[in-house]
Amino acid sequence: MTISLRNVTKYFPTNGVQALSGAHFELLSGEIHALVGENGAGKSTLMHILAGHLGMTTGERLIDGIPRMFHSPREALLAGIGMVRQHPVLVPGFTCWEDAQLGLPVPGLSFLNRRLGRQRFQDLSDQWGFDLDATARTESLTISQRQKAAILTLLMHRVSCIILDEPTAVLTPVETERLFTLLRKLRSDGTAIVLISHKLEETLSVADRITVLRQGKTVATRRSSETNPEELTALMFGDAVDCIQPEKVVQFQAETFPALGLLYSKSQFEARAPLFTVEQLYVSQKDMAHLRNLSFSVYPGEVYGVAGVRDSGLETLEHAVTGFISPQNGYITLKGTALEGKGPLAFRKAGGAYVSADRLGRALALKLPILDSLIVHAHRRFTQRFLRNHRFWPRFLDLKAIQYWADELLTKSGIQSRLDSPAEAFSGGQLQRLILAREFAEEALLLVLSEPGWGLDAAGRALLHERLTAYLQRGGTVLLFSTDVDELLRLATRVMVLRDGRNVLEVDVPIDPVQRYLLKPQISAAMVGSDAKPEGQEGLI
């Protein structure tokens, strides 16, 4: 199968955005073709057009030289093209295998063979080490599990082309390597694979060719063996590269600077009382991994990293400390204020801010104007009384102040759009920038960040680095949840590894970049169950 997209344009009349303006893309059978570009370059839009989720304004789609029009994802799927989106949408109430069966042809008038369908899904999951239960309900799955289920669904449909949008964003290194092993096997079987990613080193290791989009246009296609991260970065940002301080981008990618949290010495941390503590926390929540008598402390001014697979208790702990679920036992305190079981508002009032890994669920409202998602917490700061001297007079929103503040967030995030545009009109990376900007504006005592680098390009990650540095220098404290070991070693002061709801390893992050690099395999091993300990580090196994 050869797929060509020629001179594709896409205009969204609802918000006046020209997402694509002359994009070209060619995909061959038996190749892994990466699509890269800065946030908002049009990568996901182009692939949504290929997979039938969006129609193009102008342009051509050719399959084996024959023009094809798709009016729905189902038509694309029948043509052998399927897409795993950043946030896969599964049918609530269905089991994993039932959701995967949707759209599969059933011979004649025969009934669905439930046992065979369930067994086929489970065999595929076991074969590729996805560790998914075929009978698990879709609404109980974590973000990474939903991605795995969507990949298995396409394998059951035996598609000829698989599009993966940021598939490794919430996978551990071991899970990522398993996925790449699967992609290489599919490539050898003749499957065409599109990989959208911001991780350039990772992309170069697995892709055969790489196409670069910039501002909705295709600017280059390179063979992976004939390019490097520096050339790709320059192609992605073009003339704007000077504006994003490329030396910081290169430093970020090469991991040559000290961890952000190390603005104070370890002795300075321990000389202070903990700002945030979790003691003997026990959580037994339906459809979520348990936490088993978990304890740790976070000191003022540091970045405390929590590593682990999303379904090993990472998501449970994230929701427990921010008030979304109540523990059965244990204590959670922020600067002396008890938070356990008191809800998200209590967490906010105590001085907490929160960037969720589930940006399309908890972090913002997809269908509402982006302004509504930006002011959801900030509106409390922009109120005034009609009569100032009357204590009990009702307060009113200062709409002009809110508008100005929200415009500032867009500007600081490098996004040109209207505040009345719905959140779904923005790319995933743009949404992540806005969510981060909103929470940094809270100036909280404790900032809880979950997968903060997800979907960010090099410029976005450099901006995140700058904001974190400024926040820490003002005396802020960070609790960082991440499945990305590189991200943890770049940003954290200390790292705790969570596995099976327990603290199985806790290490200090060294300043020296070589020592940090040597620490990576030990943390990765602890996340997935190895008993290996870092040399010179005392861990809890």
Secondary structure as UniProt FT lines:
FT   STRAND          2..12
FT   TURN            13..16
FT   STRAND          17..28
FT   TURN            29..30
FT   STRAND          32..36
FT   TURN            39..40
FT   HELIX           43..50
FT   TURN            51..52
FT   STRAND          58..63
FT   TURN            64..65
FT   STRAND          66..67
FT   HELIX           73..78
FT   TURN            79..80
FT   STRAND          81..84
FT   TURN            92..93
FT   HELIX           96..101
FT   TURN            102..103
FT   TURN            108..109
FT   HELIX           114..127
FT   TURN            128..129
FT   TURN            134..135
FT   HELIX           138..140
FT   HELIX           143..157
FT   STRAND          161..165
FT   TURN            167..170
FT   HELIX           173..188
FT   TURN            189..190
FT   STRAND          192..196
FT   HELIX           200..206
FT   STRAND          209..214
FT   TURN            215..216
FT   STRAND          217..223
FT   HELIX           224..226
FT   HELIX           229..237
FT   HELIX           238..244
FT   HELIX           246..254
FT   TURN            260..263
FT   HELIX           266..270
FT   STRAND          276..283
FT   TURN            286..287
FT   STRAND          291..298
FT   TURN            300..301
FT   STRAND          303..307
FT   HELIX           310..312
FT   HELIX           314..321
FT   TURN            322..323
FT   STRAND          329..334
FT   TURN            335..336
FT   STRAND          337..338
FT   TURN            340..341
FT   HELIX           344..349
FT   TURN            350..351
FT   STRAND          352..355
FT   HELIX           359..363
FT   HELIX           370..378
FT   HELIX           379..381
FT   STRAND          383..385
FT   TURN            388..389
FT   TURN            391..392
FT   STRAND          395..397
FT   HELIX           399..412
FT   TURN            413..414
FT   TURN            419..420
FT   HELIX           423..425
FT   HELIX           428..440
FT   TURN            441..442
FT   STRAND          446..450
FT   TURN            452..455
FT   HELIX           458..473
FT   TURN            474..475
FT   STRAND          477..482
FT   HELIX           485..491
FT   STRAND          494..499
FT   TURN            500..501
FT   STRAND          502..508
FT   HELIX           513..528
FT   TURN            535..536
//
